[in-house]
Amino acid sequence: PDGTVLVPLQIHNDSQILFHTPYRGMNEVIEHIETLYPRAEKIIFRPHPRGSKNRVARRGTVETGGEFLDAARRASVVVGLTSTCLFEAAVLGVPVVALGDHPLRTHHPARHEAVLAGALALCVPRGGNPITVTERFRLRPIVTS
């Protein structure tokens, strides 16, 4: 971990954001996270692939390139709302802070391994193509003979 707070943003008018968080848009999320982590060495905001790239951060930077998993591996913490990226970061073993109506926030931490096991079995639409989380991590079942 390099001291980075990594923040996957979402589409500003996503119904999960509007109805299951206290935020009215991603700019409010950016402002709130910058106040939550005043001593962070670095805050990186990653816009949703279908979201606005024109976000402005006072203390953090907005980065659009590269793979999320690569950025998550280097981060000290991943902070988000309801994004599937939170599951991916948690599977990598990166600490996750969920601010929205997300299973990693709504379930007790003692149950997080069960939540992650369930998430690994989900079919998650990524870029319009449904793939399983296990395929995203290039995991294959153990075959014994």
PERA-V7336 format. One record per residue. N is the residue number from 1. NEAR is the number of other ideal C-beta (glycine too) atoms within 12 Angstrom. Layout:
n = {N N}
near = {NEAR NEAR}
This chain:
n = {1 2 3 4 5 6 7 8 9 10 11 12 13 14 15 16 17 18 19 20 21 22 23 24 25 26 27 28 29 30 31 32 33 34 35 36 37 38 39 40 41 42 43 44 45 46 47 48 49 50 51 52 53 54 55 56 57 58 59 60 61 62 63 64 65 66 67 68 69 70 71 72 73 74 75 76 77 78 79 80 81 82 83 84 85 86 87 88 89 90 91 92 93 94 95 96 97 98 99 100 101 102 103 104 105 106 107 108 109 110 111 112 113 114 115 116 117 118 119 120 121 122 123 124 125 126 127 128 129 130 131 132 133 134 135 136 137 138 139 140 141 142 143 144 145}
near = {21 17 16 30 40 44 47 45 44 37 23 27 17 26 15 23 30 21 15 19 27 15 28 16 23 36 24 21 39 37 23 29 34 27 18 20 29 14 13 27 20 25 36 39 41 40 31 32 21 17 25 21 19 15 31 17 29 17 23 31 25 26 26 22 14 14 21 36 26 19 31 39 22 25 39 27 32 44 40 45 41 31 44 38 39 41 39 36 42 36 31 28 18 33 22 38 29 33 31 31 24 32 27 37 26 17 20 12 18 8 15 26 18 16 26 29 18 19 31 24 17 23 16 26 15 25 14 9 11 14 18 22 30 22 18 28 25 10 15 9 10 7 5 4 3}
